[in-house]
């Protein structure tokens, strides 16, 4: 059971950082596509890079529910701020946390936790997105080493990362997920290079780019967990938690946008009165508020179930699907309430509308999650009366 005092103190400190230091420079970060190093250093000082990394390795050791609550706070600023440290405290470290060898954990987790090293998760390829098992990147055994060749794309933090978790096929004869291994490869390893950051629709300040592997020679000890062929399983473990994280990250911007909609509705005058008096404007705000509360409740419930070591594969997909779609709807309503101003660059509604659009694409598109939920639901046999009509007594 979570002790509320320490987590509430942490959330208060993070909220002050977000409000006092991040939100005031959002427009500058968006224009220049870069987060100032002074802010990154503040993130290190606040322990943001290591929140979910175990305390034994210098991290905060937050459980899933605590991390979800942190994500809901830090994402009330532009998503680029959280993306700067989010890999280290999420997808880029989780593979090591769940499957790394003791030696790998000791070597890398402390540096990821203190932010001196930035990690990234290099899974996606030009031909392997929703079908993550269709990897073209290969790793061929050569004595005690593997020779890795391939290209990764759309990799968050790739242009500045120091440590890459690279997924490659080590067994060309194994079908689908079998034969895929995860490698820990450091920047500076011959044969690994990164491309420039993409120009993107939104989330400016969060560099995303390609990773190129050309006869990149890595020792067999670089395989996560030391066992080849387990990489896809490792990826799914990391993604399962990350989908809960991402759902929490969708709640924060929606909370922020509701506050902005309320301010706009009170300040904007039409027909001799604030537009907040108009029922259709009130409908936008009421629907948004209701959906945010529903998403928050779903995320926290699923996080608690995961902390109780329940299988939340389906529930994590539900969280990610509902929260990301909810956030998109709230952003759309915000633009509508701001009217013409919501379409003008540098307006909070316009900027957030661009930023949150990505949530429905990464960590599994909405459509992939719909398929995943349906597949898992069909395979389950619910005996609980809330899910089975035959147990319910009709008055």
Secondary structure by P-SEA (a helix, b strand, c coil): cccaaaaaaaaaaaaaaaacccccaaaaaaaaccccaaaaaaaaaacccccccccccccccccaaaaaaaaaaaaccccccccccccccccccccccccccaaaaaacaaaaaaccbbbbbcccccccccccccccbbbbbcccbbbbbbccccccccccccccbbbbbccccccccccbbbbbccccccccccccccccccccccccbbbbbccccccccccccccccaaaaaaaaaaaaaaaaaaaaaaaaaaaaaaaaaaaaaccccccccccccaaaaaaaaaaaaaaaaaaaaaaaaaaaaaacccaaaaaaaaaaaaaaaaaaaaaaaaaaacccccccccaaaaaaaaacccccccccaaaaaaaaaaaaaacccccccccccccccc
